[in-house]
Amino acid sequence: MPHHRQITYCLREGGPVSKFCTCQHCTLAVCSVCNAYEGSLTTDCPGEQVSFDRQSEVYETNLDFTDARGWHQGEPMKRRAPNWQPDEPPKSTPPEDQRSVVAPLASWTVVDRMTTLQHVLSQKAIAWVLADRICDDHSAKLACLEKEVDAHLRQGQEPNESARELLSKLEYAKIGFQLASRRAEKCDDEFRQAARMLVKELEK
């Protein structure tokens, strides 16, 4: 059974992970093999790097990977738990960064930290755009149904099966729009927070 392997070196300093550090490696469960983390981790490790799009699909749907079935639609994320390598000894400090040989005066720790923050900002921006697009789709659908209901009411007809079905669709559309709106607002807030973190680092 392929197990996930936790990254055990700090992204900022390069040494062992520390509870006092706030980098991704020190605060999140990150697999060094598939590069997935937290909610995008599958039950078993695929044994190779997983793309950002596939990680997003794992997080947002029931997509999972197990050694027995491969990629498949399985249990929801909340019901599954990734299998980690048991009692894995801490990894040694990574080998010397060869970039320091080429450009010894460059602060590669700062460069890596900025690159990580920029990557996070890009992810949050994409998530916000997609969530906002979905919200617009729900808004358009809701507006269309509201016009249909309004036109039906203006005709002064008695409520029938068709009218009740239309009103039911309208209620579901309202719920869908509300959920999509909340998701878009959450993504917008996360995007703003990521942008503030990047600006804060730039101003140091």
N, CA, C and O of each residue as an XYZ file, in Angstrom:
816
protein
N       0.843     -1.196      0.000
C       0.000      0.000      0.000
C       0.884      1.254      0.000
O       1.666      1.442      0.932
N       0.782      2.109     -1.012
C       1.617      3.323     -1.050
C       1.160      4.338     -0.015
O      -0.007      4.726      0.016
N       2.073      4.757      0.817
C       1.750      5.720      1.859
C       2.237      7.116      1.474
O       3.208      7.285      0.737
N       1.523      8.103      2.002
C       2.002      9.474      1.881
C       3.220      9.649      2.783
O       3.342      8.985      3.812
N       4.106     10.537      2.393
C       5.299     10.827      3.195
C       5.325     12.315      3.523
O       5.394     13.167      2.637
N       5.268     12.599      4.803
C       5.225     13.982      5.261
C       6.565     14.682      5.020
O       7.626     14.154      5.353
N       6.492     15.881      4.435
C       7.703     16.694      4.296
C       8.149     17.122      5.690
O       7.344     17.607      6.485
N       9.415     16.944      5.976
C       9.882     17.208      7.338
C      10.952     18.294      7.408
O      11.651     18.412      8.414
N      11.082     19.086      6.343
C      12.034     20.190      6.422
C      11.310     21.511      6.201
O      10.335     21.582      5.453
N      11.792     22.539      6.852
C      11.171     23.854      6.825
C      11.372     24.514      5.466
O      12.462     24.468      4.895
N      10.318     25.120      4.961
C      10.384     25.775      3.660
C      11.186     27.064      3.723
O      11.772     27.485      2.726
N      11.214     27.687      4.887
C      11.924     28.959      5.018
C      13.404     28.777      5.331
O      14.265     29.361      4.673
N      13.687     27.965      6.339
C      15.056     27.849      6.820
C      15.804     26.653      6.234
O      17.035     26.647      6.210
N      15.078     25.648      5.766
C      15.734     24.480      5.201
C      16.048     23.393      6.208
O      16.391     22.277      5.817
N      15.940     23.692      7.505
C      16.199     22.702      8.545
C      14.943     21.915      8.864
O      13.984     21.951      8.094
N      14.926     21.203      9.987
C      13.741     20.425     10.382
C      12.533     21.332     10.601
O      12.687     22.517     10.900
N      11.337     20.776     10.452
C      10.126     21.560     10.674
C      10.086     22.055     12.113
O      10.620     21.419     13.022
N       9.447     23.194     12.300
C       9.375     23.799     13.627
C       7.960     24.277     13.902
O       7.284     24.805     13.019
N       7.521     24.083     15.144
C       6.179     24.533     15.516
C       6.109     26.051     15.626
O       5.022     26.618     15.747
N       7.264     26.709     15.586
C       7.289     28.159     15.686
C       7.282     28.832     14.312
O       7.200     30.057     14.215
N       7.367     28.026     13.256
C       7.385     28.569     11.899
C       5.976     28.499     11.311
O       5.188     27.627     11.675
N       5.666     29.424     10.401
C       4.333     29.471      9.807
C       4.336     29.099      8.320
O       3.344     29.327      7.628
N       5.430     28.535      7.827
C       5.465     28.147      6.418
C       4.575     26.922      6.199
O       4.144     26.287      7.162
N       4.301     26.591      4.944
C       3.394     25.487      4.622
C       3.897     24.148      5.148
O       3.111     23.326      5.619
N       5.206     23.930      5.067
C       5.753     22.644      5.495
C       5.621     22.444      7.004
O       5.463     21.317      7.473
N       5.686     23.532      7.756
C       5.651     23.436      9.224
C       4.226     23.431      9.781
O       4.007     22.985     10.907
N       3.271     23.917      9.015
C       1.905     24.045      9.547
C       0.891     23.121      8.873
O      -0.191     22.900      9.417
N       1.220     22.579      7.700
C       0.267     21.758      6.969
C       0.777     20.336      6.785
O       1.978     20.076      6.868
N      -0.148     19.425      6.534
C       0.216     18.051      6.188
C       0.475     18.022      4.686
O      -0.457     18.093      3.884
N       1.742     17.917      4.315
C       2.142     17.969      2.907
C       2.894     16.694      2.550
O       3.831     16.309      3.249
N       2.487     16.037      1.465
C       3.160     14.815      1.027
C       4.317     15.166      0.109
O       4.141     15.912     -0.854
N       5.490     14.642      0.395
C       6.678     14.937     -0.402
C       6.684     14.188     -1.730
O       7.476     14.506     -2.618
N       5.805     13.195     -1.873
C       5.768     12.393     -3.102
C       4.795     12.980     -4.118
O       5.179     13.286     -5.247
N       3.524     13.138     -3.715
C       2.511     13.629     -4.653
C       2.321     15.142     -4.595
O       1.653     15.720     -5.452
N       2.913     15.786     -3.575
C       2.888     17.248     -3.427
C       1.508     17.782     -3.030
O       1.296     18.994     -3.022
N       0.565     16.884     -2.699
C      -0.757     17.325     -2.251
C      -0.693     17.667     -0.761
O       0.231     17.256     -0.059
N      -1.680     18.420     -0.290
C      -1.684     18.799      1.117
C      -3.106     18.956      1.638
O      -4.026     19.303      0.897
N      -3.259     18.696      2.916
C      -4.516     18.866      3.648
C      -5.710     18.255      2.898
O      -5.725     17.047      2.663
N      -6.696     19.051      2.525
C      -7.922     18.538      1.927
C      -7.777     17.947      0.547
O      -8.706     17.310      0.051
N      -6.612     18.143     -0.102
C      -6.415     17.572     -1.439
C      -5.661     16.249     -1.386
O      -5.289     15.707     -2.427
N      -5.430     15.721     -0.174
C      -4.753     14.433     -0.028
C      -5.732     13.291     -0.284
O      -6.865     13.314      0.196
N      -5.287     12.301     -1.039
C      -6.101     11.115     -1.302
C      -5.848     10.069     -0.221
O      -4.953     10.236      0.608
N      -6.632      8.992     -0.226
C      -6.459      7.948      0.785
C      -5.066      7.337      0.719
O      -4.355      7.288      1.722
N      -4.678      6.872     -0.469
C      -3.316      6.361     -0.692
C      -2.572      7.328     -1.595
O      -3.186      8.108     -2.322
N      -1.270      7.276     -1.548
C      -0.456      8.169     -2.376
C      -0.370      7.614     -3.800
O      -0.078      6.431     -3.978
N      -0.617      8.443     -4.812
C      -0.525      7.975     -6.201
C       0.901      7.609     -6.620
O       1.098      6.937     -7.632
N       1.891      8.048     -5.846
C       3.272      7.717     -6.174
C       3.929      8.669     -7.150
O       5.064      8.444     -7.570
N       3.223      9.736     -7.517
C       3.774     10.743     -8.410
C       3.099     12.077     -8.111
O       2.071     12.128     -7.436
N       3.691     13.159     -8.624
C       3.145     14.476     -8.342
C       1.755     14.625     -8.956
O       1.503     14.192    -10.081
N       0.864     15.244     -8.192
C      -0.507     15.465     -8.626
C      -0.662     16.934     -9.004
O      -0.266     17.818     -8.244
N      -1.230     17.193    -10.163
C      -1.377     18.565    -10.645
C      -2.321     19.367     -9.757
O      -3.108     18.807     -8.994
N      -2.227     20.695     -9.872
C      -3.093     21.576     -9.085
C      -4.566     21.344     -9.418
O      -5.416     21.342     -8.528
N      -4.863     21.149    -10.713
C      -6.253     20.914    -11.123
C      -6.798     19.624    -10.502
O      -7.941     19.581    -10.047
N      -5.974     18.579    -10.488
C      -6.419     17.305     -9.907
C      -6.595     17.450     -8.392
O      -7.542     16.901     -7.829
N      -5.694     18.186     -7.724
C      -5.827     18.417     -6.285
C      -7.126     19.156     -5.991
O      -7.820     18.840     -5.025
N      -7.452     20.141     -6.824
C      -8.700     20.898     -6.636
C      -9.903     19.977     -6.799
O     -10.888     20.102     -6.070
N      -9.825     19.051     -7.755
C     -10.929     18.115     -7.982
C     -11.101     17.185     -6.787
O     -12.225     16.860     -6.405
N      -9.978     16.752     -6.195
C     -10.033     15.900     -5.004
C     -10.701     16.653     -3.855
O     -11.505     16.090     -3.111
N     -10.353     17.940     -3.721
C     -10.896     18.756     -2.635
C     -12.387     19.037     -2.815
O     -13.148     19.023     -1.847
N     -12.798     19.292     -4.062
C     -14.161     19.745     -4.309
C     -15.149     18.622     -4.600
O     -16.358     18.835     -4.513
N     -14.662     17.426     -4.945
C     -15.558     16.314     -5.272
C     -15.203     15.093     -4.428
O     -14.461     15.203     -3.452
N     -15.736     13.927     -4.806
C     -15.442     12.682     -4.100
C     -14.296     11.909     -4.757
O     -14.092     10.730     -4.470
N     -13.551     12.580     -5.639
C     -12.436     11.906     -6.314
C     -11.410     11.452     -5.287
O     -11.034     12.211     -4.394
N     -10.957     10.204     -5.420
C      -9.995      9.643     -4.470
C      -9.053      8.698     -5.212
O      -9.313      8.302     -6.348
N      -7.961      8.349     -4.548
C      -7.032      7.365     -5.110
C      -6.711      6.333     -4.039
O      -6.336      6.680     -2.918
N      -6.862      5.065     -4.394
C      -6.435      3.977     -3.519
C      -5.622      2.998     -4.357
O      -5.773      2.917     -5.577
N      -4.771      2.270     -3.681
C      -3.915      1.310     -4.377
C      -4.749      0.233     -5.058
O      -4.376     -0.278     -6.114
N      -5.880     -0.109     -4.447
C      -6.714     -1.190     -4.985
C      -7.522     -0.771     -6.199
O      -7.710     -1.568     -7.118
N      -8.007      0.474     -6.220
C      -8.927      0.906     -7.286
C      -8.366      1.992     -8.182
O      -8.958      2.300     -9.216
N      -7.232      2.582     -7.808
C      -6.706      3.685     -8.600
C      -7.559      4.929     -8.397
O      -8.148      5.106     -7.331
N      -7.633      5.794     -9.408
C      -8.463      6.988     -9.321
C      -9.926      6.601     -9.497
O     -10.273      5.889    -10.440
N     -10.779      7.064     -8.599
C     -12.193      6.734     -8.654
C     -12.993      7.683     -7.776
O     -12.426      8.423     -6.972
N     -14.306      7.659     -7.931
C     -15.195      8.431     -7.073
C     -15.482      7.599     -5.826
O     -16.112      6.544     -5.902
N     -15.018      8.083     -4.688
C     -15.167      7.318     -3.454
C     -15.907      8.079     -2.374
O     -16.913      8.739     -2.634
N     -15.393      7.977     -1.159
C     -16.024      8.639     -0.019
C     -15.753     10.139     -0.065
O     -14.732     10.567     -0.603
N     -16.664     10.945      0.500
C     -16.417     12.385      0.595
C     -15.145     12.657      1.403
O     -14.717     11.828      2.205
N     -14.562     13.806      1.182
C     -13.301     14.161      1.814
C     -13.366     14.036      3.339
O     -12.398     13.615      3.972
N     -14.516     14.407      3.928
C     -14.639     14.392      5.381
C     -14.627     12.978      5.958
O     -14.362     12.793      7.145
N     -14.915     11.977      5.116
C     -15.002     10.602      5.615
C     -13.747      9.773      5.349
O     -13.659      8.624      5.782
N     -12.796     10.340      4.651
C     -11.590      9.571      4.348
C     -10.389     10.179      5.061
O     -10.374     11.364      5.394
N      -9.394      9.345      5.285
C      -8.183      9.791      5.965
C      -6.973      9.284      5.184
O      -6.902      8.100      4.856
N      -6.021     10.169      4.884
C      -4.837      9.741      4.138
C      -3.976      8.782      4.948
O      -3.834      8.935      6.162
N      -3.409      7.805      4.278
C      -2.510      6.851      4.926
C      -1.078      7.379      4.859
O      -0.510      7.552      3.781
N      -0.514      7.628      6.038
C       0.850      8.150      6.115
C       1.840      7.030      6.414
O       1.488      6.018      7.022
N       3.048      7.219      5.991
C       4.112      6.260      6.270
C       4.271      6.142      7.786
O       4.586      7.136      8.440
N       4.061      4.941      8.369
C       4.139      4.803      9.829
C       5.567      4.910     10.344
O       6.502      4.340      9.782
N       5.701      5.654     11.425
C       6.991      5.781     12.127
C       8.126      6.115     11.164
O       9.216      5.550     11.251
N       7.858      7.029     10.255
C       8.907      7.421      9.317
C       9.933      8.299     10.032
O       9.559      9.306     10.633
N      11.206      7.946      9.982
C      12.216      8.762     10.657
C      12.335     10.127     10.012
O      12.165     10.258      8.800
N      12.626     11.146     10.808
C      12.759     12.499     10.253
C      13.822     12.528      9.170
O      14.874     11.899      9.284
N      13.526     13.261      8.140
C      14.494     13.381      7.054
C      15.608     14.339      7.450
O      15.410     15.266      8.235
N      16.756     14.094      6.897
C      17.874     14.983      7.172
C      17.661     16.293      6.443
O      16.820     16.388      5.549
N      18.416     17.290      6.822
C      18.327     18.571      6.152
C      18.633     18.392      4.667
O      19.586     17.694      4.322
N      17.858     18.998      3.792
C      18.089     18.843      2.366
C      19.514     19.250      1.982
O      20.127     20.073      2.662
N      20.036     18.683      0.907
C      21.378     19.031      0.479
C      21.516     20.521      0.190
O      20.523     21.216     -0.023
N      22.710     20.987      0.184
C      22.971     22.405     -0.031
C      22.352     22.874     -1.336
O      22.478     22.228     -2.376
N      21.689     23.999     -1.256
C      21.046     24.564     -2.428
C      22.118     25.011     -3.418
O      22.924     25.888     -3.109
N      22.128     24.416     -4.590
C      23.147     24.737     -5.585
C      23.031     26.171     -6.097
O      23.976     26.708     -6.674
N      21.882     26.781     -5.886
C      21.735     28.166     -6.328
C      22.654     29.093     -5.556
O      23.090     30.122     -6.073
N      22.951     28.720     -4.300
C      23.833     29.557     -3.490
C      25.259     29.543     -4.012
O      26.046     30.443     -3.716
N      25.588     28.519     -4.791
C      26.921     28.466     -5.395
C      26.987     29.412     -6.582
O      27.990     30.092     -6.797
N      25.892     29.445     -7.359
C      25.844     30.309     -8.541
C      25.714     31.778     -8.150
O      26.371     32.646     -8.725
N      24.858     32.045     -7.163
C      24.633     33.429     -6.712
C      24.668     33.461     -5.195
O      23.619     33.497     -4.552
N      25.875     33.447     -4.610
C      26.009     33.363     -3.150
C      25.454     34.563     -2.391
O      25.143     34.448     -1.206
N      25.324     35.709     -3.051
C      24.850     36.909     -2.361
C      23.322     37.007     -2.329
O      22.762     37.841     -1.617
N      22.664     36.162     -3.095
C      21.198     36.202     -3.128
C      20.612     35.513     -1.901
O      21.121     34.489     -1.445
N      19.536     36.087     -1.375
C      18.844     35.485     -0.228
C      17.790     34.529     -0.780
O      16.645     34.915     -1.019
N      18.198     33.272     -0.980
C      17.301     32.314     -1.610
C      16.139     31.927     -0.703
O      15.086     31.505     -1.181
N      16.333     32.069      0.599
C      15.222     31.806      1.515
C      14.099     32.799      1.281
O      12.924     32.431      1.270
N      14.469     34.071      1.092
C      13.478     35.114      0.822
C      12.836     34.887     -0.544
O      11.626     35.045     -0.703
N      13.652     34.518     -1.522
C      13.137     34.263     -2.865
C      12.100     33.134     -2.832
O      11.030     33.239     -3.431
N      12.439     32.054     -2.122
C      11.510     30.918     -2.030
C      10.220     31.309     -1.322
O       9.129     30.897     -1.716
N      10.364     32.114     -0.266
C       9.174     32.532      0.479
C       8.277     33.403     -0.405
O       7.056     33.244     -0.393
N       8.872     34.317     -1.167
C       8.091     35.167     -2.047
C       7.431     34.344     -3.156
O       6.287     34.597     -3.533
N       8.165     33.360     -3.667
C       7.609     32.500     -4.715
C       6.405     31.727     -4.197
O       5.395     31.580     -4.885
N       6.535     31.236     -2.967
C       5.429     30.493     -2.351
C       4.210     31.382     -2.173
O       3.091     30.965     -2.474
N       4.413     32.599     -1.690
C       3.306     33.527     -1.479
C       2.653     33.909     -2.806
O       1.432     34.043     -2.884
N       3.462     34.081     -3.841
C       2.916     34.406     -5.155
C       2.092     33.243     -5.704
O       1.053     33.443     -6.333
N       2.578     32.018     -5.451
C       1.840     30.835     -5.903
C       0.503     30.735     -5.176
O      -0.522     30.443     -5.793
N       0.513     30.977     -3.864
C      -0.724     30.934     -3.080
C      -1.690     32.009     -3.577
O      -2.890     31.767     -3.708
N      -1.146     33.209     -3.854
C      -1.992     34.296     -4.349
C      -2.633     33.926     -5.684
O      -3.808     34.211     -5.916
N      -1.861     33.293     -6.553
C      -2.400     32.864     -7.853
C      -3.517     31.847     -7.668
O      -4.546     31.922     -8.340
N      -3.317     30.886     -6.750
C      -4.342     29.882     -6.488
C      -5.624     30.530     -5.974
O      -6.722     30.186     -6.412
N      -5.474     31.479     -5.034
C      -6.641     32.143     -4.465
C      -7.358     32.991     -5.520
O      -8.586     33.076     -5.529
N      -6.573     33.622     -6.414
C      -7.170     34.447     -7.461
C      -7.985     33.585     -8.422
O      -9.092     33.957     -8.810
N      -7.435     32.439     -8.803
C      -8.143     31.528     -9.713
C      -9.416     31.007     -9.054
O     -10.473     30.947     -9.681
N      -9.299     30.629     -7.773
C     -10.471     30.122     -7.041
C     -11.565     31.178     -6.970
O     -12.747     30.861     -7.101
N     -11.168     32.449     -6.759
C     -12.155     33.526     -6.682
C     -12.837     33.740     -8.032
O     -14.055     33.904     -8.092
N     -12.055     33.741     -9.119
C     -12.623     33.942    -10.457
C     -13.637     32.848    -10.779
O     -14.724     33.132    -11.281
N     -13.280     31.594    -10.489
C     -14.191     30.480    -10.769
C     -15.455     30.568     -9.919
O     -16.561     30.344    -10.412
N     -15.282     30.897     -8.629
C     -16.439     31.018     -7.734
C     -17.341     32.169     -8.171
O     -18.566     32.056     -8.125
N     -16.732     33.276     -8.594
C     -17.512     34.432     -9.043
C     -18.262     34.107    -10.333
O     -19.389     34.561    -10.531
N     -17.637     33.322    -11.207
C     -18.287     32.921    -12.457
C     -19.511     32.036    -12.166
O     -20.567     32.193    -12.777
N     -19.340     31.104    -11.221
C     -20.456     30.237    -10.839
C     -21.585     31.060    -10.221
O     -22.763     30.805    -10.473
N     -21.212     32.046     -9.414
C     -22.215     32.918     -8.787
C     -22.994     33.691     -9.847
O     -24.209     33.851     -9.731
N     -22.300     34.169    -10.879
C     -22.976     34.890    -11.969
C     -23.953     33.973    -12.708
O     -25.041     34.401    -13.093
N     -23.562     32.722    -12.902
C     -24.445     31.763    -13.579
C     -25.721     31.535    -12.767
O     -26.824     31.497    -13.314
N     -25.546     31.383    -11.447
C     -26.716     31.188    -10.575
C     -27.601     32.433    -10.575
O     -28.828     32.333    -10.554
N     -26.967     33.606    -10.599
C     -27.721     34.864    -10.611
C     -28.560     34.984    -11.877
O     -29.718     35.398    -11.824
N     -27.969     34.619    -13.022
C     -28.693     34.687    -14.294
C     -29.862     33.703    -14.309
O     -30.952     34.029    -14.780
N     -29.627     32.502    -13.791
C     -30.681     31.488    -13.737
C     -31.818     31.959    -12.835
O     -32.990     31.784    -13.167
N     -31.472     32.557    -11.696
C     -32.484     33.047    -10.760
C     -33.302     34.161    -11.390
O     -34.526     34.186    -11.257
N     -32.631     35.088    -12.080
C     -33.336     36.204    -12.715
C     -34.308     35.703    -13.783
O     -35.410     36.234    -13.927
N     -33.898     34.691    -14.520
C     -34.754     34.113    -15.564
C     -36.012     33.481    -14.959
O     -37.118     33.666    -15.468
N     -35.827     32.740    -13.876
C     -36.971     32.096    -13.224
C     -37.908     33.121    -12.596
O     -39.127     32.951    -12.614
N     -37.332     34.181    -12.044
C     -38.171     35.234    -11.451
C     -39.044     35.895    -12.519
O     -40.193     36.244    -12.249
N     -38.507     36.067    -13.723
C     -39.307     36.644    -14.812
C     -40.433     35.702    -15.219
O     -41.549     36.134    -15.508
N     -40.123     34.408    -15.237
C     -41.158     33.431    -15.593
C     -42.286     33.435    -14.566
O     -43.464     33.405    -14.922
N     -41.913     33.471    -13.288
C     -42.926     33.480    -12.218
C     -43.747     34.754    -12.284
O     -44.967     34.719    -12.120
N     -43.081     35.887    -12.525
C     -43.780     37.168    -12.600
C     -44.773     37.181    -13.765
O     -45.891     37.681    -13.638
N     -44.343     36.623    -14.904
C     -45.226     36.574    -16.072
C     -46.436     35.677    -15.801
O     -47.546     35.974    -16.244
N     -46.221     34.597    -15.085
C     -47.305     33.677    -14.758
C     -48.307     34.334    -13.815
O     -49.517     34.165    -13.965
N     -47.794     35.085    -12.841
C     -48.681     35.734    -11.875
C     -49.496     36.838    -12.528
O     -50.643     37.078    -12.150
N     -48.903     37.510    -13.510
C     -49.627     38.582    -14.193
C     -50.816     38.047    -14.993
O     -51.794     38.760    -15.217
N     -50.724     36.801    -15.415
C     -51.820     36.204    -16.177
C     -53.035     35.905    -15.300
O     -54.139     35.679    -15.798
N     -52.808     35.908    -13.980
C     -53.904     35.702    -13.043
C     -54.475     34.304    -13.060
O     -55.629     34.099    -12.683
N     -53.686     33.343    -13.491
C     -54.177     31.970    -13.545
C     -54.173     31.330    -12.164
O     -53.408     31.718    -11.281
N     -55.049     30.338    -11.999
C     -55.095     29.603    -10.752
C     -53.840     28.727    -10.625
O     -53.361     28.205    -11.632
N     -53.295     28.554     -9.403
C     -52.108     27.703     -9.226
C     -52.369     26.283     -9.731
O     -53.365     25.662     -9.362
N     -51.492     25.785    -10.557
C     -51.608     24.423    -11.056
C     -50.273     23.704    -10.882
O     -49.338     24.238    -10.284
N     -50.201     22.497    -11.409
C     -48.985     21.699    -11.245
C     -47.781     22.390    -11.854
O     -46.687     22.360    -11.291
N     -47.982     23.011    -13.004
C     -46.894     23.712    -13.680
C     -46.391     24.898    -12.857
O     -45.189     25.143    -12.762
N     -47.342     25.627    -12.265
C     -46.985     26.789    -11.450
C     -46.232     26.355    -10.197
O     -45.237     26.968     -9.812
N     -46.721     25.289     -9.568
C     -46.043     24.800     -8.356
C     -44.625     24.320     -8.675
O     -43.701     24.535     -7.891
N     -44.460     23.673     -9.822
C     -43.126     23.217    -10.223
C     -42.207     24.398    -10.476
O     -41.023     24.354    -10.143
N     -42.758     25.467    -11.070
C     -41.975     26.668    -11.346
C     -41.541     27.348    -10.050
O     -40.404     27.803     -9.924
N     -42.469     27.410     -9.083
C     -42.132     28.020     -7.790
C     -41.088     27.190     -7.045
O     -40.219     27.735     -6.365
N     -41.184     25.876     -7.179
C     -40.197     25.004     -6.547
C     -38.809     25.234     -7.148
O     -37.814     25.296     -6.425
N     -38.754     25.359     -8.470
C     -37.476     25.643     -9.126
C     -36.910     26.987     -8.674
O     -35.700     27.141     -8.505
N     -37.802     27.951     -8.483
C     -37.379     29.271     -8.040
C     -36.739     29.213     -6.659
O     -35.714     29.852     -6.419
N     -37.346     28.443     -5.744
C     -36.798     28.321     -4.393
C     -35.424     27.655     -4.413
O     -34.506     28.081     -3.711
N     -35.292     26.602     -5.226
C     -33.994     25.940     -5.342
C     -32.957     26.873     -5.953
O     -31.788     26.853     -5.569
N     -33.392     27.690     -6.907
C     -32.477     28.638     -7.539
C     -31.990     29.683     -6.532
O     -30.829     30.092     -6.555
N     -32.901     30.108     -5.644
C     -32.526     31.077     -4.607
C     -31.479     30.483     -3.664
O     -30.500     31.136     -3.301
N     -31.714     29.223     -3.278
C     -30.759     28.550     -2.385
C     -29.414     28.391     -3.068
O     -28.370     28.630     -2.461
N     -29.438     27.980     -4.350
C     -28.195     27.809     -5.094
C     -27.428     29.110     -5.222
O     -26.203     29.131     -5.097
N     -28.144     30.192     -5.471
C     -27.494     31.505     -5.586
C     -26.888     31.940     -4.254
O     -25.777     32.468     -4.220
N     -27.610     31.719     -3.164
C     -27.096     32.096     -1.848
C     -25.815     31.344     -1.511
O     -24.856     31.931     -1.010
N     -25.802     30.032     -1.790
C     -24.604     29.231     -1.515
C     -23.444     29.666     -2.395
O     -22.311     29.778     -1.925
N     -23.722     29.911     -3.672
C     -22.670     30.352     -4.591
C     -22.138     31.721     -4.191
O     -20.943     31.991     -4.307
N     -23.034     32.581     -3.719
C     -22.628     33.922     -3.291
C     -21.719     33.852     -2.065
O     -20.722     34.569     -1.979
N     -22.071     32.990     -1.125
C     -21.248     32.837      0.076
C     -19.872     32.286     -0.279
O     -18.858     32.720      0.268
N     -19.848     31.313     -1.210
C     -18.582     30.741     -1.658
C     -17.709     31.796     -2.325
O     -16.502     31.852     -2.089
N     -18.323     32.630     -3.156
C     -17.575     33.690     -3.843
C     -17.029     34.701     -2.835
O     -15.897     35.167     -2.966
N     -17.837     35.036     -1.832
C     -17.389     35.983     -0.803
C     -16.221     35.405      0.000
O     -15.275     36.119      0.335
N     -16.295     34.109      0.304
C     -15.212     33.462      1.035
C     -13.926     33.460      0.212
O     -12.850     33.763      0.728
N     -14.043     33.117     -1.070
C     -12.871     33.103     -1.948
C     -12.287     34.504     -2.105
O     -11.070     34.678     -2.159
N     -13.169     35.495     -2.177
C     -12.711     36.885     -2.288
C     -11.940     37.298     -1.048
O     -10.908     37.962     -1.145
N     -12.439     36.905      0.122
C     -11.760     37.238      1.371
C     -10.395     36.547      1.454
O      -9.415     37.158      1.879
N     -10.330     35.271      1.047
C      -9.064     34.538      1.067
C      -8.063     35.145      0.085
O      -6.867     35.213      0.368
N      -8.563     35.585     -1.070
C      -7.712     36.231     -2.071
C      -7.131     37.527     -1.512
O      -5.943     37.800     -1.689
N      -7.950     38.320     -0.844
C      -7.487     39.578     -0.253
C      -6.443     39.324      0.843
O      -5.449     40.043      0.938
N      -6.676     38.308      1.659
C      -5.722     37.983      2.718
C      -4.373     37.571      2.131
O      -3.324     37.986      2.624
N      -4.404     36.753      1.078
C      -3.161     36.325      0.433
C      -2.427     37.524     -0.164
O      -1.200     37.601     -0.100
N      -3.183     38.458     -0.746
C      -2.571     39.657     -1.320
C      -1.924     40.509     -0.227
O      -0.835     41.051     -0.418
N      -2.602     40.625      0.919
C      -2.038     41.402      2.028
C      -0.739     40.774      2.540
O       0.216     41.483      2.855
N      -0.710     39.439      2.621
C       0.499     38.750      3.084
C       1.674     39.002      2.141
O       2.801     39.217      2.586
N       1.401     38.973      0.840
C       2.458     39.209     -0.137
C       2.973     40.639     -0.051
O       4.182     40.871     -0.080
N       2.056     41.597      0.054
C       2.464     43.001      0.168
C       3.262     43.228      1.445
O       4.233     43.984      1.450
N       2.852     42.575      2.521
C       3.555     42.700      3.791
C       5.005     42.232      3.664
O       5.924     42.861      4.189
N       5.192     41.102      2.949
C       6.547     40.589      2.736
C       7.358     41.541      1.858
O       8.549     41.742      2.094
N       6.714     42.126      0.848
C       7.405     43.058     -0.045
C       7.849     44.322      0.680
O       8.850     44.940      0.316
N       7.103     44.697      1.703
C       7.411     45.933      2.433
C       8.453     45.750      3.517
O       8.894     46.725      4.125
N       8.858     44.492      3.771
C       9.869     44.264      4.804
C      11.227     44.809      4.379
O      12.197     44.703      5.130
